[in-house]
Amino acid sequence: NTAPYLEHYAAFDPYVRRDPSLLALNQTARLSDVVSAPELDHSEFSDFMTRVPYRHALAAVTGFNGQANAAFSLHRRRDEADFRSEEMAMVERIAPHLGRALGMRQWLANPEQRDDAALLALAGNGELRFMNQTAQR
């Protein structure tokens, strides 16, 4: 049930309130990078945090063509360790692909743009695996 979050707590979410310089597309940020544990415990958002089974979060805003299109996050319980730099790097490797896939899906869902998209799929060795009609033209 996300209604209480959306109706009230979203405005206090540390990820939402973070400095714009920390909001780079396809780059991760831990909750602990955005707000310290003492600050979180004394914020109004802490009321919401008591309702969820996690304490640590790792999130990235994915994007395509300079436009944000999704938020991707992982969570861990209070008794587990915060996310490590290796895990952050792994999500940062995945985020651009997720952003691109979602962006292409939105783009191709628009009939006016679908015929303008030339799509190619290449294997790791550079071999062409797929080419749509627009790319063939």
C-alpha positions as CSV (number, residue, x, y, z in Angstrom):
1,N,0.0,0.0,0.0
2,T,1.9,3.1,-1.2
3,A,-1.0,5.6,-0.7
4,P,0.4,7.0,2.6
5,Y,3.8,7.4,1.0
6,L,2.4,9.1,-2.0
7,E,0.0,11.3,-0.1
8,H,2.4,12.5,2.6
9,Y,5.9,11.1,2.9
10,A,7.1,11.4,-0.7
11,A,7.7,15.1,0.0
12,F,10.2,14.2,2.8
13,D,11.9,11.3,0.9
14,P,15.6,12.0,1.0
15,Y,16.0,10.8,-2.6
16,V,13.4,13.3,-3.7
17,R,14.9,16.1,-1.6
18,R,18.5,15.5,-2.6
19,D,20.7,18.1,-4.2
20,P,20.2,18.2,-8.0
21,S,24.0,17.7,-8.4
22,L,23.5,14.2,-6.9
23,L,20.8,13.4,-9.5
24,A,22.7,12.2,-12.5
25,L,20.9,9.8,-14.9
26,N,22.1,6.2,-14.7
27,Q,24.2,6.8,-11.6
28,T,23.6,5.2,-8.2
29,A,23.2,6.8,-4.8
30,R,22.9,5.1,-1.5
31,L,20.4,6.3,1.0
32,S,23.3,6.8,3.3
33,D,25.0,9.1,0.7
34,V,21.9,11.3,0.6
35,V,21.2,11.5,4.3
36,S,23.0,10.4,7.5
37,A,21.4,7.9,9.8
38,P,20.9,10.5,12.6
39,E,19.3,12.9,10.2
40,L,17.0,10.2,8.9
41,D,16.1,9.2,12.4
42,H,15.1,12.7,13.3
43,S,13.2,13.5,10.1
44,E,9.5,13.2,9.4
45,F,10.4,10.6,6.8
46,S,11.5,8.3,9.7
47,D,7.8,7.7,10.5
48,F,7.5,6.2,7.0
49,M,10.7,4.2,7.4
50,T,9.3,2.3,10.4
51,R,6.6,1.0,8.1
52,V,9.0,-0.7,5.6
53,P,11.2,-3.7,6.1
54,Y,14.4,-2.0,4.9
55,R,16.9,0.5,6.2
56,H,19.5,0.6,3.4
57,A,18.7,1.6,-0.2
58,L,20.6,1.9,-3.4
59,A,18.8,3.7,-6.3
60,A,19.4,5.0,-9.7
61,V,17.2,7.2,-12.0
62,T,17.5,5.6,-15.4
63,G,17.3,7.6,-18.5
64,F,17.5,7.6,-22.3
65,N,18.4,10.5,-24.6
66,G,18.8,12.8,-21.6
67,Q,15.3,12.1,-20.2
68,A,14.6,10.3,-17.0
69,N,12.2,7.3,-17.5
70,A,12.3,5.2,-14.4
71,A,13.7,4.8,-10.9
72,F,15.4,1.5,-10.0
73,S,16.2,0.7,-6.4
74,L,17.4,-2.2,-4.2
75,H,16.8,-2.4,-0.4
76,R,18.3,-4.2,2.6
77,R,17.1,-4.7,6.1
78,R,18.5,-2.9,9.1
79,D,20.5,-5.9,10.3
80,E,22.3,-6.2,6.9
81,A,25.2,-4.1,5.7
82,D,24.9,-1.0,3.5
83,F,25.6,-1.4,-0.2
84,R,29.3,-1.6,-1.2
85,S,31.0,0.3,-4.0
86,E,31.2,-2.9,-6.0
87,E,27.4,-3.3,-5.9
88,M,27.0,0.4,-6.8
89,A,29.2,-0.1,-9.8
90,M,27.2,-3.2,-10.9
91,V,23.9,-1.2,-10.8
92,E,25.6,1.6,-12.7
93,R,26.5,-0.8,-15.4
94,I,22.9,-2.0,-15.6
95,A,21.1,1.3,-15.4
96,P,22.0,2.7,-18.8
97,H,20.8,-0.5,-20.5
98,L,17.5,-0.4,-18.5
99,G,17.1,3.3,-19.4
100,R,17.7,2.6,-23.0
101,A,15.4,-0.4,-23.1
102,L,12.6,1.6,-21.5
103,G,13.2,4.6,-23.7
104,M,13.1,2.5,-26.8
105,R,9.9,0.8,-25.6
106,Q,8.2,4.2,-25.1
107,W,9.5,5.5,-28.4
108,L,8.4,2.4,-30.4
109,A,4.9,2.5,-28.7
110,N,4.3,5.8,-30.5
111,P,3.0,5.0,-34.0
112,E,4.3,8.3,-35.3
113,Q,7.9,7.5,-34.3
114,R,7.9,3.7,-34.8
115,D,8.6,3.9,-38.5
116,D,11.5,6.3,-37.9
117,A,13.5,4.0,-35.7
118,A,16.2,2.0,-37.3
119,L,17.0,-0.9,-35.0
120,L,20.1,-3.2,-35.2
121,A,21.1,-5.9,-32.8
122,L,24.7,-7.0,-32.9
123,A,26.4,-10.0,-31.2
124,G,29.4,-9.5,-29.1
125,N,31.6,-10.3,-32.0
126,G,29.9,-7.6,-34.2
127,E,27.8,-10.0,-36.2
128,L,24.4,-8.6,-37.2
129,R,21.6,-10.5,-35.5
130,F,18.6,-8.4,-36.3
131,M,17.7,-5.4,-38.5
132,N,14.2,-3.9,-38.9
133,Q,12.8,-2.7,-42.1
134,T,13.6,0.9,-41.4
135,A,17.3,0.0,-41.0
136,Q,17.2,-2.1,-44.2
137,R,16.0,1.0,-46.1
